[in-house]
Amino acid sequence: MGAERKIKRALISVTDKTGVVEFAQALVNDFGVEIISTGGTAKVLEEAGVPVKPIEQFTGYPEMMDGRVKTLHPKVHGALLARRDSEQHMAEAAEHGIELIDLVCVNLYEFEKTVADPDVTFENAIEHIDIGGPSMLRSAAKNNDSVTVVCDPADYDAILDEMRVHCGATTKNTRRRLAAKVYTRTAAYDTAISLWLNTYLELQEQAIDPEEPFDPPSIIDLHLSKVQDLRYGENPHQAAAVYRFDGEFAQLVSSANPLVGAELIQGKPLSYNNLLDADAAWNAVREFDEPACIILKHQNPCGSAIGSDATEAYDRAFACDPKSAFGGIIAVNREVPLSLVEHFADQNKQFVEVLIAPSYTPEALERLAKRQNLRVLATGGAEGHAKLELRSVDGGMLMQSVDTVDEDSTEFTCPTTRKPTDAEMRDLLFAWNVVKTVKSNAILVAKDRAGIGMGPGQPNRVDSALLACERAEEACERMGVSASGFVAASDAFFPFRDNVDVLAEHGVTAIIQPGGSVRDDESIKACDDHDIAMIFTGTRHFRH
């Protein structure tokens, strides 16, 4: 770990010039280091009074081809790659007049920032692909036994501190740590370019509509940037962090108003479980064009409703299951007014972990500020859905297009003798939108376009149906309304008629389900026996 490599000559060429003048001044003034530099960096250093040898003077060749070629030269890479412990290398360096470089300070053209602009042209993106920078970083990092390589301004002070302790030298451990950081950076940089170019080809050359599902590619390189470390994962003993997709891949995968990237207006950072629940609630509430509210707890919508405005939607969603709503997450697809906040905070005294909506009125924000621990998220809009979903499994990733309820209801079929009334059909379509957000096996019982009974995640569908009906009856008793006129939605087909029999016993008059069972005839007969209308959608909506 000895400080065996003194720094005598440094090459500095940076896009991000944060702290570079002070760094170079310390290298020169405190340690007598000779500085070589390029273009804009050289100009900044010279204006600050730092003595600089221009790169063209060092190599004997001018910068050329609009700056595309300036450091791609044997005198640069020989100076970086020459092994100091090799007599042959040292002899060849001397023969060709190669002066050794002991420190490289380089950060790269801002490619990721460039392609994040939706209006960027192909030509502009290409010009922001750095070639010389990664080449110098990689050469220096490979020869880390002899060369100190710096790609992050955050490391400047630590390097100078170490040089002061070790008489102008750095330690082997530091050089190796910095080399590892370089390869992490160049790998991310190359991945960003690969993702952008491949996505560009997908979307532009093959004219693929980004709103439509696409065939999963044979190879995919993920590029994610850490947003923050989380206090812990699902449980306190699990470490966790949240990442965001970057570049063109983010546009391909994410919605226009994603959860990761929403503005945290107030409250402490979201936890791992908060993020999972907020994502499920946000995806659920965006299924509706009308003002809608989803109250979600442990990945299931314990309250769901639409209303004439956001406040009425909340009131109706809360009435579905006030007990389960405690400690839940509220998602609304409209701007949140003061009245909605007053209803959950003052009238219902509801403890809420997260409130997520496109925006908030100033009066609502003023009232929300009194609940300092409440996490308030503003997404800026509620349009669209994420396009792709990725989940990890041991040793790999699963990818699928995101499940949305986009079926054409005019293509639904009704195989039963009785057809649904207009009111039943409105409730059925509401329930069909919500049931996809309930964990499978899923049954949702609805009345007046509110999800008043939910049967999630049971090993068999009959138990889910029974649980949903019991909760619906409890809700009606609590609200003082008749426990009748229910409709039910099932996320997958009924394997036996017993599902229909259970629902009929508890006042369900209409059912919506995918159909497709070999025993559909039994379920149809059961509906006819109980004078129930049943709709087949032809689409399953499992959620595991």
N, C-alpha and C positions, 0 to 999 in steps of 0.2 A: 504494500500500500504506500510505498515511499514516494516522495515528490521528485521523481527522477527525470521529468521532462520540463525543462525551462522554456518559456515562450519568448522567442526572439523576434519572430515575424508573424503577422496576422493578416488574413484577408477578410475584409468586411464588405458585404454586399447585401443590403436588406431592403425589403419592401416596407415592413413595419419599422419605422425609425424611432419608435419609443425608446428613450434612454440610450440610443446608440452614440450620441455625441459624448455623453458623460463616460460611457464605457471606453470609448476610444481614447478620450483624454486621460483617463486613469492608466490605460495600457502604456501610453506614451510617456506621461509625466512621472508615473510611479515606478515603471519597470523598463523604460527605454525601448519599448517594442516598436518595430517598424511596421507601418500600416500600408497595406495595398488595398485599393478600393476601385469600385466601378461606377460609372455614370452618375446617377442622381445621388447615390450615397457619398461618393467622393466629393461632389459639390457641397453637400450639407456639411461634411467634416471640414473641408477647406474653409468654408464661410465661418465655421466656429473656431478657426485657428489651429486645427489639428493637421500636422504635416502628413501628406498622403502621397504615395507613389501610384499614379494611375495604372490600371491593369494593362493598357497598351504599352506602357513603358516597361513593365515587368516582363511581358511576353515577347515584345518586339513586333507585335502585330496590332493593327487597329481594330476597334470594334467594327463589325460589318453586318450587312444584311438586316438593317433596321434594329441592330442590337441583338439579333437572334444568336450571333456568334461573337462572344467576347471572352469567356472563361474556358471554352472548350479547346484547350491547348495543352500539349505535353508539358510545358513549363509550369502549368498550374497543377495538373493531375500527377505529374512526376513528383512535384514538390510535396504533394499530399500523400502519395502512395509509397514513396521510397521508404524502405525499412532501414531504420538507423543502425540496426545491429547487423546489417548485411554489407560486407565489403564490396560485393559486386554492385549492389544498388548505389552505394555511396560513390563508387568509381564512375558509374554511368551518369550519375547526377553531375559530377564534376566535369566529365567529358562533354556533356551537352549544355553546360552553363545553367543548370537548374538550381536555383536557390530554394532551400527547404522552407516550407510554411508550417508553423507549429500550432496555429489556431485558425479555425475557420468560423466566421460568424455570418450566417446566412439565414434569412427566412424568405419564403417563396411568394411568387405572384399570387394575388388573391383570387385564385380560380373559383373556389367555392362561393365567395361573395359575388363574383361576376355572374355566374350562372344562376344564382338565386333570383336575379332580376328577371321577371317574366318576359321583358322586352329585349333581352340580350340576343344579339345576332350570332349565328354560327361562326362568322369570321372573327367577331370580337372575343368569343369564348376561346377559340383556337389560339389567338394571340396571347391569352392569359394562361396558357399552359407553359409552365416554367421547365426548361431543359437544363440549363447550366446550373441553376440552384440545386436541384436534387442530385445532379451529378457530383458537384463539389461536396455536398453533405454526405453522400454515400461513400465517396473516396476517403474523406476524412474519418468517417465513422468506421470504415473497414480497418484503417490504420490507427485505431485508437490507442495502441500501445505507445504511439509517439505523438499523435495529434489530438488536440482538444477541439471539439466541434460543438457549436452553439446554434440552436435553431429557435430558441425561445428567449425573448428579452427578460423574462422572469428569472433567468439563470445568471444574468450579468453580475449582480452583487455577490452571489455566492462564489462565483469564479474568482472575482477580484479579492474577496476575503481569503480564499484558499491560497492565492498567489502571494498575498502578504505574509501568510504564515509560513509558506515554503519558498521564500526568496524568489518569487517570480515563476514558480512551477506549479503544476497541478498533479494530483495523485492519480494513480492507475484506476482506482475505484471510481473516482469522479469521471474520468474520461470514458470508462465503460458505461457508466450510467447515462452520460450524455449521448453516447453512441446509440444506446438502446432507444433513447427518446427520439433520435433522428429517424431510425428505421420505423418507429411507430408513426411519425409524422409523414414520411415519404409514402408509407403504405396507405395511409388515409388519403393522401393527396392523389396517388395513382388510382385508388378506388373511386374517388370522387369523379375523376376524369372518365374512368371506365363506365360508371353509372350514367353520367351525363351523356356520353357519346352513344351508348347502347340504347338509352331511353330516347334520345333524339332520333335514332334510326327507326326505332319502333313507332314513334309517334309521327315522324315526318315522312320518311321514305316509304313506309308501308301504310301510311295514312290510317293508323289505328286510332279509333276514337277513345280518348282517355276515360270517357264515361262508361265504356263498355268493357265487360270482362275480356281478358286476353289469355292466350295459352301460356301456362307457366313456363318460363324459360328453363333450359337445361342447366344453366349455371347462373347464379346470381350472387353478386358481391354486395353485401350490406355495408352502408356507410352511416354510422350513427355517432352523434356527439352527445356527451354526457351533459344533461341539463343540471342535475344536482344529485348528490348523495342523499338517500333517504335515511331517516333515523333507524329504521329496520324494515324487514319485509312483512310477510303475512303475520309472523310472530316475532317477538323481541329477539330471539336467538338467530334470526336470519338477516344477513347483510343484504342491502338492496340499493339500487340507484335507478333513476329514470333517464332515458335517452330519447333523442328525437332523430327522425330521419332527416337527412340533409340532401340538398341539391335536387336534381331532376327526379330522383327516386321518391323524394318526399311528395312531389307533385303527382306522381303516378299512384302512390299508395294512400296518401292522406286526403281528407276532405278539405274543402275551402275554409272551414272553421274548426280546426282540430282541437282536441282537449289539450295536448301538449303544444303549448304556444299560446293558450288562453291567458289573458291578463289576470293575475292574482291581485284583486283590488284591495283586499284586506285579509287578515288572518295569517296564521303560521303556515308554512309549506305543507302541501298535501302529503299524506302518508301513502304507503304502497296500497293499502286497502281502500283508502279514499280515491286513489287514481283508478283502481279497478271498478269501483262502484260508480264513480263519476262518469267513466267512459261508457258503462252500460246504460246509465240513465240518459246521458247525452245522446247516445245512438237511438235509444227508444223514443225520446220525445221528438226527434226529427222525422219520425215516420208520419207526422200529422201536418196537414196544411192549416187546419183550424188551430186556435189557441189551445194548447195542451200542457198538461203538467204530469210528470212522473215522479213519484216518491219511491225511492229504491232503497232496499236494505239487503245487505249480503247478496248482491247480484240479482235480486228478484224485485219486480215492481209491486210493492205492497199496496200502492195507491196509484191509480191511473185514471185520467178523465180528460175530456175536452169541455170547453165552456165558451160563453160568448166573449170572454176576455180572460186574461191571464189569472186574475184573482178568482173568478168563478171556477176556472179549471183547477186551481189549487184547492179551493174549498171542497170541491167534489172529490178530488183525489185524496185529500186528507180524511174525508168521511168514510172512505173505503175501509181503512184499518188504522185508526189513530194510535193504537197500542204499538203496532209494528213501525209506524212512522217515526217514533221517538228514536233519535240518534241516526236518522236516515239522511239521504241526500235528495234534495229537491232540484229537478231540472225543469225549466220552462222554455218554450220556444218563442216567446215574445219578450219585449222589454218589461222588466219588473217595475211595477208602480209601488207607491207608498202603501196603498191599501193591501197589497199581497203581503208585504213585510209586516204590517200591523196585524194581519190575520194570523200568521204563523207565530209571530213573536209575542204579541200582546194578548190576542184573543185565545189562541190555542196553547200558548206557552210551550210550543214545540221546540225541543232541543234538536238542532240541525247541525250536521257536520260540515256539509258543503252546499252552497247554493250556486247553480250554474245556469246562465242565461245569456242571450246575445248582448244585452245592455241593461242599464238601470237608470231610472229617473234621478235627478239630483236629490229629491226629497227621500226617495227610497235609500240612497246611499247614506244620507245623513242619519236616517233611523238605523240602518244596518251597522253603522259605526259604533253604536252602543253595545253591540255584541262583538267585542273585539276578537274573540276566539273563533267566530264563524268565518270559515273560508269562503270568500265571495269571488267567483270567477266570471269574467266577461269574455265571450268568444268573438264578439263583433258581428255575428250572424248565425243563422241556423240552417243554411242551405246545404243540401247534398249530404253525402255519406262518405266515409272512408271507402276506398276502392278495393284494397287488399287487406287481408288479415294474416298475421304471422304468429305462430305459437311455437314455443320450444318444446322439444321432447328430448329424452336422453340420447345424445349423440347427433342431434340434427334439428331441423326446423320443419314445421308444416306451413304450407301456404294455401290460402283459398281466397276467392273473391268474397267480399263482405255480403252477408245475408241481409237483404232488404225485401220488404213487402212491396213488390212492384208488379204483381199480377194484374191483369185486366179483369175486373170483376164481371164484365159482360160475357166473359168466356167461362165463368163458373157454371156448373150444372147442378140441377136439383132433381135427384132421382126419386124423391119421396112423393107420395100422393098429394100431401099438402105443401103448398109453396109458402115461403116466408112473407109476412106482411111487410109493408114499407118500413114500419118502425122496427120490426125484427131485423130487417136487412141492414138498417143503419147500425144497429147494435152488433150484428154479426161482423160487419166490416171493421168496426172499432175493435172488437175483440180479436179479430184476425191480425190487426196491426200490433196489438200488445202481446199476444201469446208467444210470439217469436222471441221475446225478451225474457220469458220465463224458462227456468232450467227444466230440461226434459227429464222424465216424461211430464209434459205440461198440459194442464187444463186451466182455462180462465173462464170464469162465469161473470157476465156483464149484465148491467141493467141501466137503461137510459144513458148509454155511452160512458159508463164508468165501470172500471174493473173491480167489482166488489168481492170476488172470491177467487183465490189463486191456489192451485194445487201444483207445487213445483217439485221436481227432482225425486219422485217416488219410483221405486223399482218396478211397479206396474201401474198401468193407466187407470185401473179401477180405483186404487187408493188415491191417486191424484184427483180423480173426479169427485170422490167422496169428500176429500179435504176441501176442495174448491167450493162445493155446495154448502158444506157446514159453515165455512167462512162467509159465504154470501148470505146465508140465513141469519148469522150473527150480525152482519152489517145492517140488514133490513130491520132487525129487532132494535138495534141501537139507533137507527135513523127514524124509526116509527113508520116504516112503509111496509107494504104487503110483500111477503116473501114469495113472489110469483112473477111470472112474465120474464123469467131469466132466459138468456141465451148463453151458449157455451162454445168455446173454441178449443180445438185440440191441435197441438203442433204436428202430430203424425196420425196415421189412420188408426181406426179401432180394430184390434185383432179379433174381438168377439162382441156379441151383442150386449154383454153385461155392462159395458160402458154406457150404452144408451139407457138401459134399464135403471141404472143408478141415477143418471141425470134426470130421467123422467120422474122418478120418485121425489125429487127435490125441486120440482117446478120449472124445469127447463123446457121451453117450448120450441126452440130452434137451435140447431147445431151447425157449426162450420168446421170442416176437417178436410185433409187432402184427399181421402179416398185412396183406393189402390190395394186394399186387402183382398186376399182370396175369399174372405168371408164378408165382403161388402154387402152381399145380398142379405145376410143375417142382420146387419146393422140397419139396412134399409127397411126390412120387415119390422124390426123393433120400433123404428121411428113411426111407421105406419100404424102399428099396434097402439102406440101412445099418442097418435095424432101430432107428431113432431115433424117440423120441416127441417130438412137437412141439405146443406150445400157442400158440394165437392169442389175444391179449388184446384186439385191436381198438383199442388206444390207442398212439399214438407218443409218445416222450419225447426228442425232440431237445434237445441243449444246446449252443448255439453260443457 
